[in-house]
């Protein structure tokens, strides 16, 4: 993340639903560190167009790849804004026009 955030002209974004997942499920003792970490990201709003585009992606890829609503909304957000998705779950983003990059290597 340090490398990405230090690149000229690069902003770090998080989808609204992904931010909600993190914030809703953090433990009280995790709150200061989690909110500090999230402060590095801008939060992308969920617009009517993103919801509609996400629904198309969900109907297309849920039966074959098992994507969920959050995956579809994030993919639609990235496709609308031209963003890239960094994730450990690349299989949740089978859309050929969406750039998906493995976030980091696990040990």
N, C-alpha and C positions, 0 to 999 in steps of 0.2 A: 504494500500500500504506500509505503514511503516513496518508492520509485514512481508510482503513478501520480501521486499528489505533487511531486516535485517537477513533473514534466510541464514545460511551458504550454499554457493554454488548455490545460487539462483540469476539469472540475470533477469531483467525485459526487455521485448522486446515489440515492437510495430510493426505491419505490415506496410510495406511501403505505402499501400493505405490508411490505417487508419491514419497514420501520415499526409499524403497528405490532407485527409478530414479535419483534425484539422487545419493545417497550412493554407490551402486555404481559409477557412471560418472564421478565427479569425478576430476580429475587431482590428483596429490599437491600441486602448488602451489596448487590451488584449495581445499584442505581447510579452512584457517582461515576464509576468507571465507564459504565455503558453509555450514559448521557454524554460524557466527555468524548468517547469514541464517536458517537453519532453526530456530535457537533462538527466533525470534519466533513460531513456530507450535506449536500442540499437535498431536500426531499421533493421528488417529482409528484405533482398533483395527479389525481385520477379524474380525468375529464369524461364527459359523455362519449366523446369519440374514442377514447382509450377503452372504455367499458365495451362499447359496441365492437371495436376491433378485437378486443380480448375474447369476446363471446364467439366470434368467428373462429379464432385460433383454438379455443377450447373445444368447440364442436368438431373441428377438423382433427385435432391431435389427441384429445382425451381417449377416444376409443382405441387408438393404436399405440399411444405412448404413455397414457395415464397421467397427463398433465392435470394439475388442479387449477382452480380459479386464480390463485395467487400467481402461479407460473404464467398463466395466460395474460393476466393484467400486466405483469412485469415485462413480458415479451412485447406486448402491444405498446407499452410505455417506451421501451428501448427502440422499437421500430419507428415510432412516431417522432422521437427526438434524435434518432441517429446514434443512439448510445450503444455501448457494448455491454454484454452481461458477463460478469466474472462470477463463477460458481463452481462448486464441487459436483453439482448435479447437472452436467451438460446434457444428459439424456432427457431432461425435462424441457429442453429447448430445441426440438428437432427442426425448427423452421429454417429452411435453406437460406433465406435472405437475412437472418439475424446472426450477427457476430457473437459467438459465445467462446469465452476463454476460460480455461481451467484456472481457478483462483490461486491455488498454491498446491504444492505437492504434499501429500500426507506421508508420514514416516512409515 
